[in-house]
Amino acid sequence: MRFRPELDPLRPYRPPHLAKELEADRGPAGYVKLTMNELSFGPLPGAEAAVRESLARANRYPEREAAALREAVAAANPGSSTANVIIGNGSSEVLSNLLAILERPGEIVYPWPSFSLYPAIARILGLESRPVELTAEKAVDPEALLAAVTERTRAVVLCNPNNPTGTCLPLAAVRELAASLPEEVLLVLDEAYYEFVSDPAYAGSHELALSTPNVVSARTFSKVHGLAALRVGYGIAPEPVADYFERVRFPFSVNAPAQAAATASMREGDLIRKRARFVIEERERLQSAFAAAGYDYVPSQGNFILAKIPADLFERGGVLVREGEALGFPGWSRITVGDSGENDRVIEAISAR
Ligand SMILES: *Cc1c(COP(=O)(O)O)cnc(C)c1O
């Protein structure tokens, strides 16, 4: 068999500590799992009810257009219509399909360290990768991104807020970047964490996506909506981009229970914002505790914090966090903001030295 040699360096996504994470998933086991930026709460009651209700029709294929979901997303993003809404099996698939529609050969430019999926998707799709170093403050450098763009660049992928650093670029800077990019280059704004941002200079980019032919915002139901297991993502895109996107999307990539849950959850904007506020308050509490204990951390705008604390220290306290080494920050850890009890355990772990 002749495999594509460029796939040789790829490895399946397999986080360290998997056995312990599974143990933590199983319930009241010893470990608290704060490794994957999941929400520590289940779906909203309305979303759970919608899933249950949808199961009776599991013999039927899901609704091809996911019309109700698109309408709920459009309603939550004023100015957009369902023709601007793109959907996928997680925002991972949304990102992948966005890169799948771009001309080959080509490359993508993205800040680094960032989400490990970007170079992986690029490789799978036959695009080259051009990572651009973050600043000394671990923030995205829009000018360096622009400087890295070449004739071969098909997209700039910007994780905003950035995972794993939690830094974000204000809307004015995103707008400037969009205005400076050549029109043939797609600016993909991965806003998986946008609901958790408290910085008033930040705003989601959906309006920019509606007014600029080469800007798309990608979002997810996996984080603040607490629906990671169901795999639903979406985006707001200019119509021509959405049109090409739909050409490459697998017909039923978002399953029926997932459509039902995401639609119900999106209609509960107030409850979702309340959850986000809780996470923001708990993020502040954790950051204050890190500071009080004398640890360096990057002030975060996501539901996670990158701190200069070794993962072992947390593990000794029964808390699993993502080791910074795999994220490009050896000696650091990325700690997901959990529920009150879990965050208490985090604080106990760093206090018990
Ligand atoms: C968690 C995360 C996502 C969400 O991925 P899904 O496929 O929607 O679960 C997307 N982008 C970034 C940067 C993330 O951290």
The ligand as a Gaussian input file, in Angstrom:
#p B3LYP/6-31G(d) Opt

LIG

0 1
 C      -12.084000      23.341000      22.418000
 C      -11.698000      24.082000      21.188000
 C      -12.491000      23.996000      20.044000
 C      -13.745000      23.191000      20.039000
 O      -13.636000      22.067000      19.268000
 P      -14.945000      21.217000      19.000000
 O      -14.588000      20.421000      17.813000
 O      -16.049000      22.188000      18.728000
 O      -15.216000      20.415000      20.222000
 C      -12.125000      24.732000      18.942000
 N      -11.037000      25.505000      18.948000
 C      -10.271000      25.619000      20.029000
 C       -9.099000      26.505000      20.018000
 C      -10.572000      24.882000      21.174000
 O       -9.774000      24.985000      22.245000

